[in-house]
Amino acid sequence: MPLSGIRVLDLTRIISGPYCTSILADMGAEVIKIETPGEGDPVRHQGVIKNGLSWYFANYNRNKRSVTLDLYSQEGKDILRRLIPKCDVVIENYRPGIMDKMGFGDDALKALRPDIIHCSINGFGTSGPYRDRPAFDFIAQAMSGFMSLNGGESDPPMRAGPPISDLVAGMNGALGVLAALLRRERTGRGDSISVSLMSSMIGLLSFQAANYFASGELPPRTGNDHGIVAPYGLFETADGQVAIAPSNDAMYEKFLDALELQSLRSHPDFQANADRMLNRESIKAAIEARTRQESSRYWIERLNRYGVPCGQVLNLRDVFDDPQVADQEMAIDVPHPDGQQVRMLGFPIKFAESPCLARAPAPSLGADTEDVLRELGLPESRIQELRAKGAV
Amino acid sequence: MPLSGIRVLDLTRIISGPYCTSILADMGAEVIKIETPGEGDPVRHQGVIKNGLSWYFANYNRNKRSVTLDLYSQEGKDILRRLIPKCDVVIENYRPGIMDKMGFGDDALKALRPDIIHCSINGFGTSGPYRDRPAFDFIAQAMSGFMSLNGGESDPPMRAGPPISDLVAGMNGALGVLAALLRRERTGRGDSISVSLMSSMIGLLSFQAANYFASGELPPRTGNDHGIVAPYGLFETADGQVAIAPSNDAMYEKFLDALELQSLRSHPDFQANADRMLNRESIKAAIEARTRQESSRYWIERLNRYGVPCGQVLNLRDVFDDPQVADQEMAIDVPHPDGQQVRMLGFPIKFAESPCLARAPAPSLGADTEDVLRELGLPESRIQELRAKGAV
């Protein structure tokens, strides 16, 4: 697998960090997840629980090992100090400064392993006036400008449904770690990486940011309409609605052909895209008068045949019943030790030679503590002692 | 830089692919962007244009070289065939099958360079019933289930403002390429990678997918409310609104302290989170009666001091005027040959030792054609011949 032989020390919890380390674990890295004795990652207790298992936790922690360690205890810190030199990468999502306070700042990490790669996933960055603020997905969505672009024109600024600032920060963390690993292969040097929820969201502002920079004009929220193209959006059919995106004049022509609405071509209100933007509602009405006559299925088959990008708005049931999603194995069933088959998301990155794999289910809390301590050379008696003290 | 010495042949256009290759270019890879003679990447003509330059194009194509090549001509294909062995990675966002038709399928690429890494960024995957459909960000958002989770309860399913399926697919492509490069360092073997817009969006379905898998129940759209926590969301202040996310009971207690609304603690309707969910509107009203008495600035300072995650909903002007965003250098000014300072998005991944850099502005169309042809060993006379034929 792409990351076979890479060992990651995972000090993260909740979602941004665990998503980052799950990307690496899915690609074959050995990820050692450190959890608080007794409690563990809070996500173990979140979302729908079946047979004592959070399927949300199971999704983001497959392919990992779990070691309990009380990092407030001297014994816990000692073990961490022995573990770090065995690891290529340390990933954490503490608030900036906490690792230093714990005695594991960048200099300390480097002293333990000179070519260590350290990745901090944080809310706002490791410097600046908001460095110490508590972070949360919703807040990063609000403060990044993303929400100012999301939602309908008459809606308030709208958060995205999924926690995308956590997820995109996790992806940026994994990108940083992989790039640093590559550099280490070639130079022998480690590095220290910081990615924040807020900057990760700013990184998605795309053409809206570019246009704002160039013009000084604030982009509006446009809901499902396109900012500069019409017709475009959701159109009603006989049995639902279809998303249609004829994004340029050539596609618009194909769209009219597919609709058999060549008559619109000569309509004075709909000549150029600029006219159609001005008369967005009336061209939508003219098109829907036609699309309502047939089913969504009919239109999707027909419009795709004409080369017009379109598709149904699917809910999660439709998505995971969809033959394309099945073909792409975007839901996988992973057997768990208690006999449960836990369904979880599949792998969006497909390698032909070295595919991502679900090699192991998410571990129970501390499942690998003793194995990892033994690998560090601790004798059984010491392990029992640490256990008795609650340090592991 | 992390990717110094890595050469990427970039056959992509529009945004998913150019974003992928810009991530690699920002980290130091040499990216050779192949464009159609005369036209180039359509994004050159999109968004706000200043002094003949699309700032949208400038953002996603900084740090790249531009070579014009007519890939429909025999001469163009010959040059591509000479270029591939010099490149570590080939990235393209054609529809699946087009590379094969052009004579550059996986086997052909491997014959030209046995350890080549090929990355296809596509709409739906390289197999399955929708493989050949035209793809578009809006359609991937609709078909992935993402839109079914985005928007308010009474809204229709809502597309995210920025083209996030393009962007997240680009990030997945870069993750795949970096992992494959690492594997190549260790094994000497290349790989072929596919990432799709649709699967990339499905990969973001997060706890909503996990809960659906576990329960069979479809998650609702909740707008700015949290699905299972109250109070939470946007709250009005004397001069605007603030996003507040007290995500658990401990934070809720801190929130009441910060508001000096300890009286709510004994209110029978607001005891447990479950009660507060049932009375979401009335607790929101009680809190807003208080938050409306002071400014947003006041509340943000105070709530953060109490450890309650909160922040303003910023529009793009606010964002790029924000001191934290300035500290994190999330807008950078890149000098262009015509004297323009082009403002663009900064780098969300911060490396301490080997930072991402804007080494060069986006190239004018074909700016590097002759240099690259010379590097391939073509004599001047042949270059002029190709130019005359329109092959470059």
HADDOCK unambig.tbl for C-alpha pairs under 7 A between the chains (distance, minus, plus):
assign (segid A and resid 2 and name CA) (segid B and resid 179 and name CA) 5.54 0.50 0.50
assign (segid A and resid 2 and name CA) (segid B and resid 180 and name CA) 5.92 0.50 0.50
assign (segid A and resid 2 and name CA) (segid B and resid 182 and name CA) 6.76 0.50 0.50
assign (segid A and resid 2 and name CA) (segid B and resid 183 and name CA) 4.77 0.50 0.50
assign (segid A and resid 3 and name CA) (segid B and resid 179 and name CA) 6.83 0.50 0.50
assign (segid A and resid 3 and name CA) (segid B and resid 183 and name CA) 6.71 0.50 0.50
assign (segid A and resid 47 and name CA) (segid B and resid 207 and name CA) 6.90 0.50 0.50
assign (segid A and resid 47 and name CA) (segid B and resid 211 and name CA) 6.09 0.50 0.50
assign (segid A and resid 48 and name CA) (segid B and resid 211 and name CA) 5.36 0.50 0.50
assign (segid A and resid 48 and name CA) (segid B and resid 214 and name CA) 6.23 0.50 0.50
assign (segid A and resid 48 and name CA) (segid B and resid 215 and name CA) 6.91 0.50 0.50
assign (segid A and resid 55 and name CA) (segid B and resid 210 and name CA) 5.51 0.50 0.50
assign (segid A and resid 55 and name CA) (segid B and resid 211 and name CA) 6.89 0.50 0.50
assign (segid A and resid 55 and name CA) (segid B and resid 214 and name CA) 6.35 0.50 0.50
assign (segid A and resid 56 and name CA) (segid B and resid 207 and name CA) 5.42 0.50 0.50
assign (segid A and resid 56 and name CA) (segid B and resid 210 and name CA) 4.94 0.50 0.50
assign (segid A and resid 56 and name CA) (segid B and resid 211 and name CA) 6.79 0.50 0.50
assign (segid A and resid 59 and name CA) (segid B and resid 210 and name CA) 6.95 0.50 0.50
assign (segid A and resid 125 and name CA) (segid B and resid 328 and name CA) 6.87 0.50 0.50
assign (segid A and resid 128 and name CA) (segid B and resid 324 and name CA) 5.34 0.50 0.50
assign (segid A and resid 128 and name CA) (segid B and resid 327 and name CA) 5.42 0.50 0.50
assign (segid A and resid 129 and name CA) (segid B and resid 324 and name CA) 5.90 0.50 0.50
assign (segid A and resid 130 and name CA) (segid B and resid 324 and name CA) 6.27 0.50 0.50
assign (segid A and resid 133 and name CA) (segid B and resid 304 and name CA) 6.09 0.50 0.50
assign (segid A and resid 134 and name CA) (segid B and resid 304 and name CA) 6.99 0.50 0.50
assign (segid A and resid 134 and name CA) (segid B and resid 307 and name CA) 6.16 0.50 0.50
assign (segid A and resid 134 and name CA) (segid B and resid 308 and name CA) 6.81 0.50 0.50
assign (segid A and resid 134 and name CA) (segid B and resid 309 and name CA) 5.22 0.50 0.50
assign (segid A and resid 135 and name CA) (segid B and resid 309 and name CA) 5.76 0.50 0.50
assign (segid A and resid 136 and name CA) (segid B and resid 309 and name CA) 6.25 0.50 0.50
assign (segid A and resid 138 and name CA) (segid B and resid 245 and name CA) 6.96 0.50 0.50
assign (segid A and resid 139 and name CA) (segid B and resid 243 and name CA) 6.28 0.50 0.50
assign (segid A and resid 139 and name CA) (segid B and resid 309 and name CA) 6.85 0.50 0.50
assign (segid A and resid 139 and name CA) (segid B and resid 310 and name CA) 5.75 0.50 0.50
assign (segid A and resid 139 and name CA) (segid B and resid 311 and name CA) 5.57 0.50 0.50
assign (segid A and resid 142 and name CA) (segid B and resid 243 and name CA) 6.77 0.50 0.50
assign (segid A and resid 142 and name CA) (segid B and resid 311 and name CA) 6.80 0.50 0.50
assign (segid A and resid 142 and name CA) (segid B and resid 312 and name CA) 6.33 0.50 0.50
assign (segid A and resid 142 and name CA) (segid B and resid 313 and name CA) 4.44 0.50 0.50
assign (segid A and resid 142 and name CA) (segid B and resid 314 and name CA) 6.27 0.50 0.50
assign (segid A and resid 143 and name CA) (segid B and resid 311 and name CA) 6.17 0.50 0.50
assign (segid A and resid 143 and name CA) (segid B and resid 312 and name CA) 5.85 0.50 0.50
assign (segid A and resid 143 and name CA) (segid B and resid 313 and name CA) 5.40 0.50 0.50
assign (segid A and resid 143 and name CA) (segid B and resid 314 and name CA) 5.22 0.50 0.50
assign (segid A and resid 143 and name CA) (segid B and resid 319 and name CA) 6.94 0.50 0.50
assign (segid A and resid 144 and name CA) (segid B and resid 314 and name CA) 6.71 0.50 0.50
assign (segid A and resid 144 and name CA) (segid B and resid 319 and name CA) 6.23 0.50 0.50
assign (segid A and resid 145 and name CA) (segid B and resid 313 and name CA) 6.98 0.50 0.50
assign (segid A and resid 145 and name CA) (segid B and resid 314 and name CA) 5.10 0.50 0.50
assign (segid A and resid 145 and name CA) (segid B and resid 315 and name CA) 4.92 0.50 0.50
assign (segid A and resid 145 and name CA) (segid B and resid 316 and name CA) 5.36 0.50 0.50
assign (segid A and resid 145 and name CA) (segid B and resid 319 and name CA) 6.12 0.50 0.50
assign (segid A and resid 148 and name CA) (segid B and resid 314 and name CA) 6.67 0.50 0.50
assign (segid A and resid 148 and name CA) (segid B and resid 315 and name CA) 5.30 0.50 0.50
assign (segid A and resid 149 and name CA) (segid B and resid 161 and name CA) 4.96 0.50 0.50
assign (segid A and resid 150 and name CA) (segid B and resid 160 and name CA) 5.39 0.50 0.50
assign (segid A and resid 150 and name CA) (segid B and resid 161 and name CA) 4.53 0.50 0.50
assign (segid A and resid 151 and name CA) (segid B and resid 151 and name CA) 6.23 0.50 0.50
assign (segid A and resid 151 and name CA) (segid B and resid 158 and name CA) 6.76 0.50 0.50
assign (segid A and resid 158 and name CA) (segid B and resid 151 and name CA) 6.74 0.50 0.50
assign (segid A and resid 158 and name CA) (segid B and resid 223 and name CA) 6.27 0.50 0.50
assign (segid A and resid 158 and name CA) (segid B and resid 224 and name CA) 5.98 0.50 0.50
assign (segid A and resid 159 and name CA) (segid B and resid 223 and name CA) 6.46 0.50 0.50
assign (segid A and resid 159 and name CA) (segid B and resid 224 and name CA) 5.49 0.50 0.50
assign (segid A and resid 160 and name CA) (segid B and resid 150 and name CA) 5.39 0.50 0.50
assign (segid A and resid 160 and name CA) (segid B and resid 160 and name CA) 6.78 0.50 0.50
assign (segid A and resid 161 and name CA) (segid B and resid 149 and name CA) 4.95 0.50 0.50
assign (segid A and resid 161 and name CA) (segid B and resid 150 and name CA) 4.52 0.50 0.50
assign (segid A and resid 161 and name CA) (segid B and resid 221 and name CA) 6.97 0.50 0.50
assign (segid A and resid 162 and name CA) (segid B and resid 204 and name CA) 6.75 0.50 0.50
assign (segid A and resid 162 and name CA) (segid B and resid 205 and name CA) 6.08 0.50 0.50
assign (segid A and resid 162 and name CA) (segid B and resid 206 and name CA) 6.41 0.50 0.50
assign (segid A and resid 164 and name CA) (segid B and resid 204 and name CA) 6.99 0.50 0.50
assign (segid A and resid 167 and name CA) (segid B and resid 204 and name CA) 6.96 0.50 0.50
assign (segid A and resid 172 and name CA) (segid B and resid 349 and name CA) 6.27 0.50 0.50
assign (segid A and resid 175 and name CA) (segid B and resid 175 and name CA) 5.71 0.50 0.50
assign (segid A and resid 176 and name CA) (segid B and resid 349 and name CA) 6.26 0.50 0.50
assign (segid A and resid 178 and name CA) (segid B and resid 178 and name CA) 5.99 0.50 0.50
assign (segid A and resid 178 and name CA) (segid B and resid 179 and name CA) 6.46 0.50 0.50
assign (segid A and resid 179 and name CA) (segid B and resid 2 and name CA) 5.54 0.50 0.50
assign (segid A and resid 179 and name CA) (segid B and resid 3 and name CA) 6.83 0.50 0.50
assign (segid A and resid 179 and name CA) (segid B and resid 178 and name CA) 6.47 0.50 0.50
assign (segid A and resid 180 and name CA) (segid B and resid 2 and name CA) 5.92 0.50 0.50
assign (segid A and resid 182 and name CA) (segid B and resid 2 and name CA) 6.75 0.50 0.50
assign (segid A and resid 182 and name CA) (segid B and resid 182 and name CA) 5.74 0.50 0.50
assign (segid A and resid 183 and name CA) (segid B and resid 2 and name CA) 4.77 0.50 0.50
assign (segid A and resid 183 and name CA) (segid B and resid 3 and name CA) 6.72 0.50 0.50
assign (segid A and resid 191 and name CA) (segid B and resid 351 and name CA) 6.68 0.50 0.50
assign (segid A and resid 191 and name CA) (segid B and resid 352 and name CA) 6.30 0.50 0.50
assign (segid A and resid 191 and name CA) (segid B and resid 353 and name CA) 5.82 0.50 0.50
assign (segid A and resid 192 and name CA) (segid B and resid 351 and name CA) 5.82 0.50 0.50
assign (segid A and resid 192 and name CA) (segid B and resid 352 and name CA) 5.27 0.50 0.50
assign (segid A and resid 193 and name CA) (segid B and resid 349 and name CA) 6.99 0.50 0.50
assign (segid A and resid 193 and name CA) (segid B and resid 350 and name CA) 5.41 0.50 0.50
assign (segid A and resid 193 and name CA) (segid B and resid 351 and name CA) 4.56 0.50 0.50
assign (segid A and resid 193 and name CA) (segid B and resid 352 and name CA) 6.15 0.50 0.50
assign (segid A and resid 194 and name CA) (segid B and resid 349 and name CA) 6.29 0.50 0.50
assign (segid A and resid 194 and name CA) (segid B and resid 350 and name CA) 5.09 0.50 0.50
assign (segid A and resid 194 and name CA) (segid B and resid 351 and name CA) 6.70 0.50 0.50
assign (segid A and resid 195 and name CA) (segid B and resid 348 and name CA) 6.17 0.50 0.50
assign (segid A and resid 195 and name CA) (segid B and resid 349 and name CA) 5.22 0.50 0.50
assign (segid A and resid 195 and name CA) (segid B and resid 350 and name CA) 6.30 0.50 0.50
assign (segid A and resid 199 and name CA) (segid B and resid 330 and name CA) 6.76 0.50 0.50
assign (segid A and resid 199 and name CA) (segid B and resid 348 and name CA) 5.21 0.50 0.50
assign (segid A and resid 200 and name CA) (segid B and resid 348 and name CA) 5.37 0.50 0.50
assign (segid A and resid 203 and name CA) (segid B and resid 345 and name CA) 6.57 0.50 0.50
assign (segid A and resid 203 and name CA) (segid B and resid 348 and name CA) 6.17 0.50 0.50
assign (segid A and resid 204 and name CA) (segid B and resid 162 and name CA) 6.75 0.50 0.50
assign (segid A and resid 204 and name CA) (segid B and resid 164 and name CA) 6.99 0.50 0.50
assign (segid A and resid 204 and name CA) (segid B and resid 167 and name CA) 6.97 0.50 0.50
assign (segid A and resid 205 and name CA) (segid B and resid 162 and name CA) 6.05 0.50 0.50
assign (segid A and resid 206 and name CA) (segid B and resid 162 and name CA) 6.41 0.50 0.50
assign (segid A and resid 207 and name CA) (segid B and resid 47 and name CA) 6.90 0.50 0.50
assign (segid A and resid 207 and name CA) (segid B and resid 56 and name CA) 5.44 0.50 0.50
assign (segid A and resid 210 and name CA) (segid B and resid 55 and name CA) 5.52 0.50 0.50
assign (segid A and resid 210 and name CA) (segid B and resid 56 and name CA) 4.94 0.50 0.50
assign (segid A and resid 210 and name CA) (segid B and resid 59 and name CA) 6.96 0.50 0.50
assign (segid A and resid 210 and name CA) (segid B and resid 344 and name CA) 6.31 0.50 0.50
assign (segid A and resid 211 and name CA) (segid B and resid 47 and name CA) 6.09 0.50 0.50
assign (segid A and resid 211 and name CA) (segid B and resid 48 and name CA) 5.37 0.50 0.50
assign (segid A and resid 211 and name CA) (segid B and resid 55 and name CA) 6.89 0.50 0.50
assign (segid A and resid 211 and name CA) (segid B and resid 56 and name CA) 6.79 0.50 0.50
assign (segid A and resid 213 and name CA) (segid B and resid 343 and name CA) 5.97 0.50 0.50
assign (segid A and resid 214 and name CA) (segid B and resid 48 and name CA) 6.25 0.50 0.50
assign (segid A and resid 214 and name CA) (segid B and resid 55 and name CA) 6.37 0.50 0.50
assign (segid A and resid 215 and name CA) (segid B and resid 48 and name CA) 6.92 0.50 0.50
assign (segid A and resid 218 and name CA) (segid B and resid 316 and name CA) 6.52 0.50 0.50
assign (segid A and resid 221 and name CA) (segid B and resid 161 and name CA) 6.97 0.50 0.50
assign (segid A and resid 223 and name CA) (segid B and resid 158 and name CA) 6.28 0.50 0.50
assign (segid A and resid 223 and name CA) (segid B and resid 159 and name CA) 6.47 0.50 0.50
assign (segid A and resid 224 and name CA) (segid B and resid 158 and name CA) 5.98 0.50 0.50
assign (segid A and resid 224 and name CA) (segid B and resid 159 and name CA) 5.51 0.50 0.50
assign (segid A and resid 243 and name CA) (segid B and resid 139 and name CA) 6.27 0.50 0.50
assign (segid A and resid 243 and name CA) (segid B and resid 142 and name CA) 6.78 0.50 0.50
assign (segid A and resid 245 and name CA) (segid B and resid 138 and name CA) 6.96 0.50 0.50
assign (segid A and resid 304 and name CA) (segid B and resid 133 and name CA) 6.11 0.50 0.50
assign (segid A and resid 307 and name CA) (segid B and resid 134 and name CA) 6.19 0.50 0.50
assign (segid A and resid 308 and name CA) (segid B and resid 134 and name CA) 6.83 0.50 0.50
assign (segid A and resid 309 and name CA) (segid B and resid 134 and name CA) 5.21 0.50 0.50
assign (segid A and resid 309 and name CA) (segid B and resid 135 and name CA) 5.77 0.50 0.50
assign (segid A and resid 309 and name CA) (segid B and resid 136 and name CA) 6.25 0.50 0.50
assign (segid A and resid 309 and name CA) (segid B and resid 139 and name CA) 6.84 0.50 0.50
assign (segid A and resid 310 and name CA) (segid B and resid 139 and name CA) 5.75 0.50 0.50
assign (segid A and resid 311 and name CA) (segid B and resid 139 and name CA) 5.58 0.50 0.50
assign (segid A and resid 311 and name CA) (segid B and resid 142 and name CA) 6.82 0.50 0.50
assign (segid A and resid 311 and name CA) (segid B and resid 143 and name CA) 6.19 0.50 0.50
assign (segid A and resid 312 and name CA) (segid B and resid 142 and name CA) 6.36 0.50 0.50
assign (segid A and resid 312 and name CA) (segid B and resid 143 and name CA) 5.86 0.50 0.50
assign (segid A and resid 313 and name CA) (segid B and resid 142 and name CA) 4.44 0.50 0.50
assign (segid A and resid 313 and name CA) (segid B and resid 143 and name CA) 5.39 0.50 0.50
assign (segid A and resid 313 and name CA) (segid B and resid 145 and name CA) 7.00 0.50 0.50
assign (segid A and resid 314 and name CA) (segid B and resid 142 and name CA) 6.26 0.50 0.50
assign (segid A and resid 314 and name CA) (segid B and resid 143 and name CA) 5.20 0.50 0.50
assign (segid A and resid 314 and name CA) (segid B and resid 144 and name CA) 6.69 0.50 0.50
assign (segid A and resid 314 and name CA) (segid B and resid 145 and name CA) 5.11 0.50 0.50
assign (segid A and resid 314 and name CA) (segid B and resid 148 and name CA) 6.68 0.50 0.50
assign (segid A and resid 315 and name CA) (segid B and resid 145 and name CA) 4.91 0.50 0.50
assign (segid A and resid 315 and name CA) (segid B and resid 148 and name CA) 5.31 0.50 0.50
assign (segid A and resid 316 and name CA) (segid B and resid 145 and name CA) 5.33 0.50 0.50
assign (segid A and resid 316 and name CA) (segid B and resid 218 and name CA) 6.54 0.50 0.50
assign (segid A and resid 319 and name CA) (segid B and resid 143 and name CA) 6.92 0.50 0.50
assign (segid A and resid 319 and name CA) (segid B and resid 144 and name CA) 6.21 0.50 0.50
assign (segid A and resid 319 and name CA) (segid B and resid 145 and name CA) 6.10 0.50 0.50
assign (segid A and resid 324 and name CA) (segid B and resid 128 and name CA) 5.34 0.50 0.50
assign (segid A and resid 324 and name CA) (segid B and resid 129 and name CA) 5.91 0.50 0.50
assign (segid A and resid 324 and name CA) (segid B and resid 130 and name CA) 6.27 0.50 0.50
assign (segid A and resid 327 and name CA) (segid B and resid 128 and name CA) 5.42 0.50 0.50
assign (segid A and resid 328 and name CA) (segid B and resid 125 and name CA) 6.86 0.50 0.50
assign (segid A and resid 330 and name CA) (segid B and resid 199 and name CA) 6.77 0.50 0.50
assign (segid A and resid 343 and name CA) (segid B and resid 213 and name CA) 5.95 0.50 0.50
assign (segid A and resid 344 and name CA) (segid B and resid 210 and name CA) 6.30 0.50 0.50
assign (segid A and resid 345 and name CA) (segid B and resid 203 and name CA) 6.57 0.50 0.50
assign (segid A and resid 348 and name CA) (segid B and resid 195 and name CA) 6.16 0.50 0.50
assign (segid A and resid 348 and name CA) (segid B and resid 199 and name CA) 5.22 0.50 0.50
assign (segid A and resid 348 and name CA) (segid B and resid 200 and name CA) 5.36 0.50 0.50
assign (segid A and resid 348 and name CA) (segid B and resid 203 and name CA) 6.16 0.50 0.50
assign (segid A and resid 349 and name CA) (segid B and resid 172 and name CA) 6.28 0.50 0.50
assign (segid A and resid 349 and name CA) (segid B and resid 176 and name CA) 6.27 0.50 0.50
assign (segid A and resid 349 and name CA) (segid B and resid 193 and name CA) 7.00 0.50 0.50
assign (segid A and resid 349 and name CA) (segid B and resid 194 and name CA) 6.28 0.50 0.50
assign (segid A and resid 349 and name CA) (segid B and resid 195 and name CA) 5.21 0.50 0.50
assign (segid A and resid 350 and name CA) (segid B and resid 193 and name CA) 5.40 0.50 0.50
assign (segid A and resid 350 and name CA) (segid B and resid 194 and name CA) 5.09 0.50 0.50
assign (segid A and resid 350 and name CA) (segid B and resid 195 and name CA) 6.29 0.50 0.50
assign (segid A and resid 351 and name CA) (segid B and resid 191 and name CA) 6.66 0.50 0.50
assign (segid A and resid 351 and name CA) (segid B and resid 192 and name CA) 5.83 0.50 0.50
assign (segid A and resid 351 and name CA) (segid B and resid 193 and name CA) 4.56 0.50 0.50
assign (segid A and resid 351 and name CA) (segid B and resid 194 and name CA) 6.71 0.50 0.50
assign (segid A and resid 352 and name CA) (segid B and resid 191 and name CA) 6.29 0.50 0.50
assign (segid A and resid 352 and name CA) (segid B and resid 192 and name CA) 5.28 0.50 0.50
assign (segid A and resid 352 and name CA) (segid B and resid 193 and name CA) 6.15 0.50 0.50
assign (segid A and resid 353 and name CA) (segid B and resid 191 and name CA) 5.82 0.50 0.50
